[in-house]
Amino acid sequence: MTSNTPKFEFISRAKLPTRYGDFTIHGFIDHSNGQEHVALSYGNWDPIATVPIRVHSECLTGDALFSTRCDCGFQLERALENIVEHGYGVLLYLRQEGRGIGLLNKIRAYNLQDQGYDTVEANEHLGFDADLRDYAICKVMLDTLYVSNVEIMTNNPQKIQALTDLGVNIISRRPIDHGITEDNKVYLRTKTTKLGHKFNPDSLK
C-alpha cells in the first residue's frame, strides 16, 4: 500500500440473485491487511431514510456448513429475509472468522469447548481476547451505499458502540435472536453473561 492508497477501497459491484431476492453485491478491500469484504444491498432508499442493516462477521461453519453449535447461519438467513420483507436494506459481510481469530484457531477453540471450556475461556486459553473484530470499514461501506441512518439487526451492544464511535447514526436496534438450538444454548448463555449480548432469557432456559 502506497501513501496515496486509501486504507479502504470500493472495488466493484454486480447483481447477485439469491433464493431470498435479487441483491447487489459490492466488493471492498482493506489494504492494510488484504482482507476483502462485501456488502449486499436490496432495493432503493432515500439518503435520509432509516435503512435496516446487519453487520455480519464471516462464519464458515455456520453460514456455509450449516453448523448448529452457533447461531450465525440462522442470523444471516433471518437478516436477509428481514431486508427483503422491508423492501430495502443492507447486509455488511465482514471477513473476520471466529470473532477475529481466524478459521483454524476457531477450530482449536471448538476443540477446547468440547473439553469443557466456554467460548470466551477457549479464546483466552489460545492467547486471544474474547472478541478481536474490527468494524472500521463499515462506515466506508455505508457511505458508499448512501446509508446515513440505520436500524441495526444485532444482539451485541459492543457492536452498536463500535459503529457509533465510527460515526454511524444508529436510530434503533432490532433483535435477531433467531436460531437458538439445544447445541448452542450454552454458547449463547456465555455470550449473554460474558460478552453482554441481549437474548430473550426464556429462550435460553
Phi and psi in degrees as GROMACS dihedral restraints (atoms count N, CA, C in turn):
[ dihedral_restraints ]
;  ai    aj    ak    al  type     phi  dphi    fc
    3     4     5     6     1   -83.2    20    10
    4     5     6     7     1   170.1    20    10
    6     7     8     9     1   -65.0    20    10
    7     8     9    10     1   -21.5    20    10
    9    10    11    12     1   -92.2    20    10
   10    11    12    13     1    -6.0    20    10
   12    13    14    15     1   -84.8    20    10
   13    14    15    16     1   127.2    20    10
   15    16    17    18     1   -66.2    20    10
   16    17    18    19     1   150.2    20    10
   18    19    20    21     1   -62.4    20    10
   19    20    21    22     1   -44.4    20    10
   21    22    23    24     1  -113.9    20    10
   22    23    24    25     1   136.4    20    10
   24    25    26    27     1  -140.2    20    10
   25    26    27    28     1   134.3    20    10
   27    28    29    30     1   -77.1    20    10
   28    29    30    31     1   134.3    20    10
   30    31    32    33     1  -106.2    20    10
   31    32    33    34     1   -55.0    20    10
   33    34    35    36     1  -167.6    20    10
   34    35    36    37     1   169.9    20    10
   36    37    38    39     1  -137.6    20    10
   37    38    39    40     1   159.7    20    10
   39    40    41    42     1  -159.5    20    10
   40    41    42    43     1   160.4    20    10
   42    43    44    45     1   -69.0    20    10
   43    44    45    46     1   142.5    20    10
   45    46    47    48     1  -138.2    20    10
   46    47    48    49     1    86.5    20    10
   48    49    50    51     1   -68.2    20    10
   49    50    51    52     1   136.7    20    10
   51    52    53    54     1  -132.4    20    10
   52    53    54    55     1   173.5    20    10
   54    55    56    57     1   -71.3    20    10
   55    56    57    58     1   -11.0    20    10
   57    58    59    60     1   -91.8    20    10
   58    59    60    61     1   -28.6    20    10
   60    61    62    63     1   161.2    20    10
   61    62    63    64     1   179.7    20    10
   63    64    65    66     1   -93.0    20    10
   64    65    66    67     1   108.2    20    10
   66    67    68    69     1  -102.0    20    10
   67    68    69    70     1   169.6    20    10
   69    70    71    72     1  -115.7    20    10
   70    71    72    73     1   132.3    20    10
   72    73    74    75     1  -102.0    20    10
   73    74    75    76     1   131.4    20    10
   75    76    77    78     1  -118.4    20    10
   76    77    78    79     1   125.8    20    10
   78    79    80    81     1  -101.0    20    10
   79    80    81    82     1   137.1    20    10
   81    82    83    84     1  -131.8    20    10
   82    83    84    85     1   156.5    20    10
   84    85    86    87     1  -132.0    20    10
   85    86    87    88     1   142.1    20    10
   87    88    89    90     1   -98.5    20    10
   88    89    90    91     1   104.3    20    10
   90    91    92    93     1   -68.3    20    10
   91    92    93    94     1   -17.2    20    10
   93    94    95    96     1   -71.0    20    10
   94    95    96    97     1   -26.2    20    10
   96    97    98    99     1  -136.1    20    10
   97    98    99   100     1     0.4    20    10
   99   100   101   102     1    79.4    20    10
  100   101   102   103     1     2.6    20    10
  102   103   104   105     1   -69.8    20    10
  103   104   105   106     1   138.9    20    10
  105   106   107   108     1  -109.3    20    10
  106   107   108   109     1   132.2    20    10
  108   109   110   111     1  -127.6    20    10
  109   110   111   112     1   158.7    20    10
  111   112   113   114     1  -133.2    20    10
  112   113   114   115     1   155.2    20    10
  114   115   116   117     1  -120.7    20    10
  115   116   117   118     1   137.7    20    10
  117   118   119   120     1  -108.0    20    10
  118   119   120   121     1   122.2    20    10
  120   121   122   123     1  -113.1    20    10
  121   122   123   124     1   147.8    20    10
  123   124   125   126     1  -135.9    20    10
  124   125   126   127     1   130.0    20    10
  126   127   128   129     1    76.5    20    10
  127   128   129   130     1  -169.2    20    10
  129   130   131   132     1  -128.3    20    10
  130   131   132   133     1   154.2    20    10
  132   133   134   135     1  -149.8    20    10
  133   134   135   136     1   156.5    20    10
  135   136   137   138     1   -73.5    20    10
  136   137   138   139     1   141.6    20    10
  138   139   140   141     1   -56.7    20    10
  139   140   141   142     1   -20.8    20    10
  141   142   143   144     1   -97.5    20    10
  142   143   144   145     1    -0.1    20    10
  144   145   146   147     1   -68.1    20    10
  145   146   147   148     1   155.0    20    10
  147   148   149   150     1   -86.2    20    10
  148   149   150   151     1   114.5    20    10
  150   151   152   153     1  -102.6    20    10
  151   152   153   154     1   126.6    20    10
  153   154   155   156     1   -65.9    20    10
  154   155   156   157     1   130.4    20    10
  156   157   158   159     1  -134.3    20    10
  157   158   159   160     1   155.7    20    10
  159   160   161   162     1  -129.6    20    10
  160   161   162   163     1   127.4    20    10
  162   163   164   165     1  -100.3    20    10
  163   164   165   166     1   108.7    20    10
  165   166   167   168     1  -118.1    20    10
  166   167   168   169     1   122.5    20    10
  168   169   170   171     1   -87.3    20    10
  169   170   171   172     1   137.3    20    10
  171   172   173   174     1   -51.3    20    10
  172   173   174   175     1   136.0    20    10
  174   175   176   177     1  -142.0    20    10
  175   176   177   178     1    92.6    20    10
  177   178   179   180     1   -56.8    20    10
  178   179   180   181     1   -44.1    20    10
  180   181   182   183     1   -65.2    20    10
  181   182   183   184     1   -40.0    20    10
  183   184   185   186     1   -85.9    20    10
  184   185   186   187     1   -41.8    20    10
  186   187   188   189     1   -75.2    20    10
  187   188   189   190     1   -38.7    20    10
  189   190   191   192     1  -113.8    20    10
  190   191   192   193     1   -26.5    20    10
  192   193   194   195     1  -107.5    20    10
  193   194   195   196     1     4.8    20    10
  195   196   197   198     1    65.3    20    10
  196   197   198   199     1    29.1    20    10
  198   199   200   201     1   -63.0    20    10
  199   200   201   202     1   143.8    20    10
  201   202   203   204     1  -108.3    20    10
  202   203   204   205     1    10.0    20    10
  204   205   206   207     1   -85.2    20    10
  205   206   207   208     1    -3.0    20    10
  207   208   209   210     1  -137.1    20    10
  208   209   210   211     1   176.2    20    10
  210   211   212   213     1  -108.2    20    10
  211   212   213   214     1    10.9    20    10
  213   214   215   216     1   -62.8    20    10
  214   215   216   217     1   -50.4    20    10
  216   217   218   219     1   -61.6    20    10
  217   218   219   220     1   -39.4    20    10
  219   220   221   222     1   -63.4    20    10
  220   221   222   223     1   -42.3    20    10
  222   223   224   225     1   -66.6    20    10
  223   224   225   226     1   -38.6    20    10
  225   226   227   228     1   -59.8    20    10
  226   227   228   229     1   -47.2    20    10
  228   229   230   231     1   -63.6    20    10
  229   230   231   232     1   -45.0    20    10
  231   232   233   234     1   -64.5    20    10
  232   233   234   235     1   -38.6    20    10
  234   235   236   237     1   -61.7    20    10
  235   236   237   238     1   -44.7    20    10
  237   238   239   240     1   -63.9    20    10
  238   239   240   241     1   -40.9    20    10
  240   241   242   243     1   -62.3    20    10
  241   242   243   244     1   -44.5    20    10
  243   244   245   246     1   -61.7    20    10
  244   245   246   247     1   -41.3    20    10
  246   247   248   249     1   -63.2    20    10
  247   248   249   250     1   -45.1    20    10
  249   250   251   252     1   -66.4    20    10
  250   251   252   253     1   -42.0    20    10
  252   253   254   255     1   -61.4    20    10
  253   254   255   256     1   -35.0    20    10
  255   256   257   258     1   -73.1    20    10
  256   257   258   259     1   -27.4    20    10
  258   259   260   261     1   103.5    20    10
  259   260   261   262     1   -17.8    20    10
  261   262   263   264     1  -164.5    20    10
  262   263   264   265     1   159.5    20    10
  264   265   266   267     1   160.6    20    10
  265   266   267   268     1   179.6    20    10
  267   268   269   270     1  -140.3    20    10
  268   269   270   271     1   136.9    20    10
  270   271   272   273     1  -116.0    20    10
  271   272   273   274     1   120.6    20    10
  273   274   275   276     1   -95.5    20    10
  274   275   276   277     1   118.7    20    10
  276   277   278   279     1  -108.5    20    10
  277   278   279   280     1   108.6    20    10
  279   280   281   282     1  -101.4    20    10
  280   281   282   283     1   134.4    20    10
  282   283   284   285     1   -86.5    20    10
  283   284   285   286     1    72.0    20    10
  285   286   287   288     1  -138.0    20    10
  286   287   288   289     1    76.6    20    10
  288   289   290   291     1   -59.3    20    10
  289   290   291   292     1   143.7    20    10
  291   292   293   294     1    62.6    20    10
  292   293   294   295     1    42.4    20    10
  294   295   296   297     1    52.9    20    10
  295   296   297   298     1    33.9    20    10
  297   298   299   300     1    99.7    20    10
  298   299   300   301     1    -0.7    20    10
  300   301   302   303     1   -94.5    20    10
  301   302   303   304     1    -9.7    20    10
  303   304   305   306     1    94.1    20    10
  304   305   306   307     1   161.9    20    10
  306   307   308   309     1   -64.9    20    10
  307   308   309   310     1   -49.4    20    10
  309   310   311   312     1   -66.5    20    10
  310   311   312   313     1   -38.5    20    10
  312   313   314   315     1   -67.9    20    10
  313   314   315   316     1   -30.9    20    10
  315   316   317   318     1   -64.7    20    10
  316   317   318   319     1   -39.7    20    10
  318   319   320   321     1   -63.8    20    10
  319   320   321   322     1   -40.0    20    10
  321   322   323   324     1   -61.5    20    10
  322   323   324   325     1   -40.4    20    10
  324   325   326   327     1   -65.8    20    10
  325   326   327   328     1   -39.2    20    10
  327   328   329   330     1   -59.2    20    10
  328   329   330   331     1   -41.1    20    10
  330   331   332   333     1   -60.9    20    10
  331   332   333   334     1   -41.1    20    10
  333   334   335   336     1   -66.7    20    10
  334   335   336   337     1   -36.7    20    10
  336   337   338   339     1   -64.6    20    10
  337   338   339   340     1   -35.7    20    10
  339   340   341   342     1   -62.5    20    10
  340   341   342   343     1   -24.3    20    10
  342   343   344   345     1   -91.3    20    10
  343   344   345   346     1    -1.9    20    10
  345   346   347   348     1   118.1    20    10
  346   347   348   349     1    -7.7    20    10
  348   349   350   351     1   -71.8    20    10
  349   350   351   352     1   150.0    20    10
  351   352   353   354     1   -86.6    20    10
  352   353   354   355     1   176.1    20    10
  354   355   356   357     1   -63.6    20    10
  355   356   357   358     1   -34.8    20    10
  357   358   359   360     1   -73.0    20    10
  358   359   360   361     1   -46.1    20    10
  360   361   362   363     1   -59.6    20    10
  361   362   363   364     1   -38.7    20    10
  363   364   365   366     1   -64.0    20    10
  364   365   366   367     1   -46.6    20    10
  366   367   368   369     1   -59.7    20    10
  367   368   369   370     1   -45.5    20    10
  369   370   371   372     1   -67.5    20    10
  370   371   372   373     1   -35.1    20    10
  372   373   374   375     1   -63.2    20    10
  373   374   375   376     1   -31.9    20    10
  375   376   377   378     1   -83.1    20    10
  376   377   378   379     1    -2.9    20    10
  378   379   380   381     1    95.2    20    10
  379   380   381   382     1    15.5    20    10
  381   382   383   384     1  -111.6    20    10
  382   383   384   385     1   156.3    20    10
  384   385   386   387     1   -69.1    20    10
  385   386   387   388     1   164.7    20    10
  387   388   389   390     1   -63.1    20    10
  388   389   390   391     1   -32.6    20    10
  390   391   392   393     1  -146.7    20    10
  391   392   393   394     1   115.3    20    10
  393   394   395   396     1  -108.4    20    10
  394   395   396   397     1    13.6    20    10
  396   397   398   399     1   -69.2    20    10
  397   398   399   400     1   148.7    20    10
  399   400   401   402     1  -124.6    20    10
  400   401   402   403     1   125.8    20    10
  402   403   404   405     1  -107.6    20    10
  403   404   405   406     1    13.6    20    10
  405   406   407   408     1   -58.3    20    10
  406   407   408   409     1   -34.8    20    10
  408   409   410   411     1   -70.0    20    10
  409   410   411   412     1   -17.8    20    10
  411   412   413   414     1   -59.9    20    10
  412   413   414   415     1   -40.3    20    10
  414   415   416   417     1   -63.1    20    10
  415   416   417   418     1   -41.0    20    10
  417   418   419   420     1   -63.9    20    10
  418   419   420   421     1   -41.9    20    10
  420   421   422   423     1   -63.5    20    10
  421   422   423   424     1   -45.6    20    10
  423   424   425   426     1   -67.8    20    10
  424   425   426   427     1   -40.1    20    10
  426   427   428   429     1   -62.1    20    10
  427   428   429   430     1   -40.4    20    10
  429   430   431   432     1   -61.9    20    10
  430   431   432   433     1   -32.6    20    10
  432   433   434   435     1   -94.2    20    10
  433   434   435   436     1     8.8    20    10
  435   436   437   438     1    58.4    20    10
  436   437   438   439     1    44.0    20    10
  438   439   440   441     1  -104.4    20    10
  439   440   441   442     1   116.5    20    10
  441   442   443   444     1  -104.9    20    10
  442   443   444   445     1   -34.7    20    10
  444   445   446   447     1  -128.7    20    10
  445   446   447   448     1   138.0    20    10
  447   448   449   450     1  -132.0    20    10
  448   449   450   451     1   149.7    20    10
  450   451   452   453     1  -106.9    20    10
  451   452   453   454     1   116.2    20    10
  453   454   455   456     1   -98.0    20    10
  454   455   456   457     1   133.7    20    10
  456   457   458   459     1   -92.5    20    10
  457   458   459   460     1   103.8    20    10
  459   460   461   462     1  -163.5    20    10
  460   461   462   463     1   158.8    20    10
  462   463   464   465     1  -110.7    20    10
  463   464   465   466     1     6.6    20    10
  465   466   467   468     1  -110.1    20    10
  466   467   468   469     1   102.8    20    10
  468   469   470   471     1   -61.3    20    10
  469   470   471   472     1   -30.2    20    10
  471   472   473   474     1   -65.3    20    10
  472   473   474   475     1   -34.4    20    10
  474   475   476   477     1   -66.9    20    10
  475   476   477   478     1   -41.4    20    10
  477   478   479   480     1   -60.7    20    10
  478   479   480   481     1   -43.8    20    10
  480   481   482   483     1   -65.2    20    10
  481   482   483   484     1   -41.6    20    10
  483   484   485   486     1   -62.4    20    10
  484   485   486   487     1   -43.1    20    10
  486   487   488   489     1   -69.3    20    10
  487   488   489   490     1   -39.8    20    10
  489   490   491   492     1   -60.8    20    10
  490   491   492   493     1   -42.0    20    10
  492   493   494   495     1   -63.0    20    10
  493   494   495   496     1   -26.7    20    10
  495   496   497   498     1   -82.0    20    10
  496   497   498   499     1    -8.6    20    10
  498   499   500   501     1    99.3    20    10
  499   500   501   502     1    10.2    20    10
  501   502   503   504     1   -75.9    20    10
  502   503   504   505     1   129.0    20    10
  504   505   506   507     1   -88.5    20    10
  505   506   507   508     1    98.9    20    10
  507   508   509   510     1   -91.9    20    10
  508   509   510   511     1   114.6    20    10
  510   511   512   513     1   -82.7    20    10
  511   512   513   514     1   -38.8    20    10
  513   514   515   516     1  -159.4    20    10
  514   515   516   517     1   164.9    20    10
  516   517   518   519     1  -115.9    20    10
  517   518   519   520     1   137.1    20    10
  519   520   521   522     1  -114.8    20    10
  520   521   522   523     1   120.1    20    10
  522   523   524   525     1   -60.6    20    10
  523   524   525   526     1   150.2    20    10
  525   526   527   528     1  -140.2    20    10
  526   527   528   529     1    55.7    20    10
  528   529   530   531     1   -89.6    20    10
  529   530   531   532     1    59.4    20    10
  531   532   533   534     1  -102.9    20    10
  532   533   534   535     1   140.3    20    10
  534   535   536   537     1    96.8    20    10
  535   536   537   538     1    27.5    20    10
  537   538   539   540     1   -79.2    20    10
  538   539   540   541     1   123.8    20    10
  540   541   542   543     1  -126.4    20    10
  541   542   543   544     1   168.9    20    10
  543   544   545   546     1   -63.3    20    10
  544   545   546   547     1   -26.0    20    10
  546   547   548   549     1   -76.1    20    10
  547   548   549   550     1   -23.2    20    10
  549   550   551   552     1  -119.0    20    10
  550   551   552   553     1     5.6    20    10
  552   553   554   555     1   -61.3    20    10
  553   554   555   556     1   -41.2    20    10
  555   556   557   558     1   -65.0    20    10
  556   557   558   559     1   -42.7    20    10
  558   559   560   561     1   -59.1    20    10
  559   560   561   562     1   -43.7    20    10
  561   562   563   564     1   -71.8    20    10
  562   563   564   565     1   -33.4    20    10
  564   565   566   567     1   -62.7    20    10
  565   566   567   568     1   -39.5    20    10
  567   568   569   570     1   -65.0    20    10
  568   569   570   571     1   -42.2    20    10
  570   571   572   573     1   -61.9    20    10
  571   572   573   574     1   -32.8    20    10
  573   574   575   576     1   -71.9    20    10
  574   575   576   577     1   -48.4    20    10
  576   577   578   579     1   -80.0    20    10
  577   578   579   580     1   -32.7    20    10
  579   580   581   582     1  -106.0    20    10
  580   581   582   583     1   -24.7    20    10
  582   583   584   585     1  -114.4    20    10
  583   584   585   586     1    -2.6    20    10
  585   586   587   588     1    80.3    20    10
  586   587   588   589     1    11.2    20    10
  588   589   590   591     1   -65.9    20    10
  589   590   591   592     1   149.5    20    10
  591   592   593   594     1  -107.3    20    10
  592   593   594   595     1   111.1    20    10
  594   595   596   597     1  -124.3    20    10
  595   596   597   598     1   157.8    20    10
  597   598   599   600     1   -64.8    20    10
  598   599   600   601     1   113.9    20    10
  600   601   602   603     1   -60.3    20    10
  601   602   603   604     1   -29.9    20    10
  603   604   605   606     1   -65.4    20    10
  604   605   606   607     1   -29.7    20    10
  606   607   608   609     1   -76.9    20    10
  607   608   609   610     1   -12.7    20    10
  609   610   611   612     1  -103.5    20    10
  610   611   612   613     1     8.2    20    10
